[in-house]
């Protein structure tokens, strides 16, 4: 199939979040959203995807984790190896979109580093931006996690927001909805301004001419 649009993501949570945001914001459908089961497998597959026949657009969605610039360089290196000569030194805060090099069969490439292309973090840090402001239940979640004695807390600091989001969803009217369903239920609000940059990046990457 020619002109395929493909989005590479780390895991199924990322895939469901993107699908539901596309639906709620009426963007359209990305034909293929491929979870790779982790960042290393995704990064190792970029070169193959770029050379795959029939792909017109390739999106790359990764967590920045603890080092935004290192994650950016890991993507840039693979794009340069594939033949993209003009790549910015730092990610665009609004999401990076790189046009296909002239006289090649390479695709247009979009890159988004969670949470916002500006700071270290993960998917759940982005979703935290979509919790309604001053939500009283979320304040209780934060207080509860903050009172866990340091010797009893079993998650790394990087995963603190992940723990908050899952706890907060466990306390809703319908407890424990996965992230995608929580977007449809409007526990997580895809219409909040914090989602707009991500939505515009999806539009520019996948739905622009």
Secondary structure, DSSP 8 states (H G I E B T S, - for coil): --SEEEEEESSHHHHHHHHHHHHHTT----SEEEE-SSHHHHHHHHHHHHHSTTEEEEEEEEE-BT-HHHHHHHHHHHHHHHT-----SS--TT-EEE---TTS---EEEEEEETTSSSSB-HHHHHHTTB-TT-HHHHHHHHHHHTS-TTT--S-GGGHHHHHHHHHHHTSSSTT--HHHHHHTTSB-TTSGGGHHHHHHHIIIII--
